[in-house]
């Protein structure tokens, strides 16, 4: 470690807990002070998920002493257009969601008899309930749940029912019903009645219709669509592959679990295909949020954000000049997104003050930054011109 003069840690907000970055920092601290390499940490999201920046930022600064935080003023980010598309849930889809929630909560009441802290499902706490269910699933064989008479297929069934609610909100009622029929959800009481009741409904979600419209009207090079779950990711990919085969849509999910995608075998190849232009559309979970795709001009946050980090990392993929970042939200999700935007602005202002107090950036650093921005923009424009020329040459050859 002492042979290095500087160590650069990208996405350094992961440097906590049992992450490998923490191990590297521990090795640095173990070096004699006069021989320690300097550390440059890079991140677009300094504050941890679901933490108040007014509380956590001072703690982070104290842990990092005597380090300083520098927030670059990147002027070109203002060329990105950010917009919120607010949608209304149709009555039929709302009816399915409410009926499915009733069946879900009837079973949750049985769990609450033994675990009072377990939350009932509502429109606003799906991610919390899913986390609680995951804990039950992980402990079903070595915890008291099995002793209480709960079966693993019932817990899997709750995941299926929960997933069908998300699929109904975001894709369609037919897809939600199909999910109930093909998962363990059918073992839960009342689910068969739910299938029969909605099996002839054909309602498509407003999000799906809005997504098709945005992709159809976009004239740029590459599009990334972010969702929150693997199930939604893959179902959305199947729909978009049929609707936009000329874009060669690809799907990217994380590496954990039986249905994960390894980096070397799958994720890396897909990212390279996208960068080369073999594909022009990727549907992804958060795994792609740190990937650099310079000529991506449209990023759609199909599933609403739960954290500042999700929002910052998602919009950060819209790197092309004059790019677009679009968030889809139902009316019951709008306040959450606006709160995230407000918190992000407050955090940004706090970082600006910190930089000013530390005399950062220096005039020389400002000149270097501006020079790099100019080079970056020039390369993007040149790449677009070359791509357009190749398209025209291909059309000429074909004709």
C-alpha positions, -999 to +999 in steps of 0.1 A: +000+000+000+029+024+007+040+021-029+011+041-040+010+079-039-027+083-046-058+060-045-089+069-063-122+053-051-151+057-074-186+055-060-170+060-026-204+063-008-202+025-006-171+027+017-189+016+048-198-016+067-184-048+051-178-033+016-144-040+000-138-002-001-138-002+037-111-029+038-090-008+015-094+023+037-084+001+067-052-009+050-044+028+043-050+037+079-026+009+090+002+025+071+027+048+089+012+083+086+041+097+066+038+069+041+001+069+036-012+075+000-036+103-006-072+093-012-095+108-037-131+097-033-157+103-061-194+101-057-226+118-069-245+108-037-226+115-005-254+111+020-265+075+027-300+063+017-330+074+038-308+096+060-314+132+068-286+152+052-287+178+079-279+151+105-257+127+085-235+152+066-218+167+098-212+131+110-196+122+076-174+153+078-163+145+113-154+109+102-134+122+073-113+147+092-089+163+080-103+157+045-123+183+027-153+179+004-153+195-030-184+199-051-176+207-087-197+233-105-205+215-137-223+240-159-233+215-186-256+196-162-281+225-166-285+216-203-303+184-191-341+189-191-358+173-161-395+167-160-421+149-138-451+132-156-479+128-131-505+101-139-538+090-125-545+054-117-576+042-135-606+029-115-602-007-127-565-009-118-572+008-085-599-018-078-575-047-085-549-032-062-573-027-033-587-062-036-552-077-038-541-056-007-571-069+012-561-106+005-524-098+014-533-081+047-556-109+057-525-131+058-503-104+074-528-103+103-518-139+111-481-129+112-489-099+133-504-122+160-467-132+166-448-102+153-467-070+161-441-048+143-450-063+109-466-035+089-499-039+069-495-032+032-506+002+019-498+022-013-468+040+003-449+012+022-445-016-004-407-015-002-408-017+036-432-047+036-411-064+010-380-061+032-400-075+062-411-104+040-376-111+029-365-114+065-393-139+071-382-159+040-346-159+051-355-172+086-384-195+078-365-227+087-345-215+117-369-190+132-402-193+150-423-187+119-422-224+110-432-232+145-462-209+142-473-230+112-463-207+083-451-225+052-423-214+029-447-216-001-471-193+016-444-167+021-434-171-016-471-167-024-471-133-006-441-122-027-461-133-058-492-114-047-471-083-038-454-085-072-488-087-090-498-054-074-467-037-087-472-053-122-508-042-122-499-006-113-471-004-139-480-027-168-515-042-169-542-062-152-538-092-175-500-094-166-509-092-129-535-120-132-510-141-152-485-136-124-509-148-098-515-180-118-479-188-123-465-182-088-472-196-053-497-168-048-525-192-059-520-212-026-532-181-006-568-180+005-589-157-018-564-155-046-583-179-069-614-157-065-592-127-074-580-144-106-616-153-117-628-118-109-602-100-131-593-126-157-613-108-185-600-073-177-577-059-204-566-026-188-532-013-197-515+010-171-510+047-179-473+043-173-470+018-201-489+040-225-467+070-215-435+050-219-444+040-254-452+076-263-419+089-249-398+063-267-417+067-300-413+105-299-376+104-290-353+111-319-319+106-302-295+078-298-299+058-266-326+053-239-323+039-204-355+029-184-350+024-147-373+002-126-372-011-090-376-048-094-363-076-116-397-090-123-409-056-136-376-052-155-380-085-174-417-081-181-412-046-194-384-059-216-407-084-232-433-058-240-408-033-254-390-060-274-423-066-293-431-029-296-397-016-305-377-045-320-356-021-341-341-007-308-329-042-298-339-037-261-317-053-235-323-060-198-298-056-169-303-068-133-280-073-104-258-103-097-273-115-064-297-144-062-306-173-086-320-150-112-290-125-111-267-116-139-229-119-135-207-090-145-181-108-167-206-132-184-236-109-189-236-073-175-203-063-191-213-076-226-247-059-225-231-026-214-206-028-243-234-036-268-252-005-256-222+017-258-214+004-293-249+011-305-259-025-311-287-018-288-304+016-283-327+007-253-319-008-219-343-016-191-325-019-159-327-021-121-304+002-101-273-019-110-268+003-141-270+036-121-232+040-120-225+031-156-210+057-179-228+060-212-218+094-227-243+095-256-274+085-236-299+113-243-331+100-226-334+084-191-369+075-179-374+067-142-403+043-147-405+033-111-406+061-086-375+068-065-373+060-028-340+078-021-319+108-030-292+084-042-316+067-067-327+100-081-292+115-084-277+083-099-306+078-124-305+113-138-267+111-139-270+086-167-284+113-190-250+125-201-256+137-236-259+175-242-295+186-241-305+152-227-338+145-209-346+129-175-382+120-171-399+106-139-432+088-141-453+091-109-488+084-100-506+111-080-500+092-047-462+092-055-458+128-066-453+142-030-425+117-024-406+127-055-410+164-048-397+158-013-366+141-028-360+170-051-363+195-022-338+175-001-314+172-030-314+210-035-308+216+002-279+191+002-264+208-028-266+242-011-249+228+020-221+214-001-217+248-019-213+265+015-187+239+026-167+244-006-168+282-002-156+279+034-127+257+023-117+280-006-126+255-032-123+253-061-092+273-067-090+296-098-066+271-114-089+242-107-118+262-123-098+266-155-089+229-156-126+219-150-138+242-177-112+229-202-123+193-194-160+202-198-152+217-232-134+186-243-162+164-231-188+184-250-167+185-281-162+147-281-199+141-277-208+164-306-181+147-328-193+112-319-229+122-328-218+136-361-199+105-370-229+083-361-252+104-382-228+102-411-226+064-408-264+062-408-266+083-439-240+061-456-259+030-446-291+044-461-273+053-493-258+018-496-292+002-489-311+023-514 
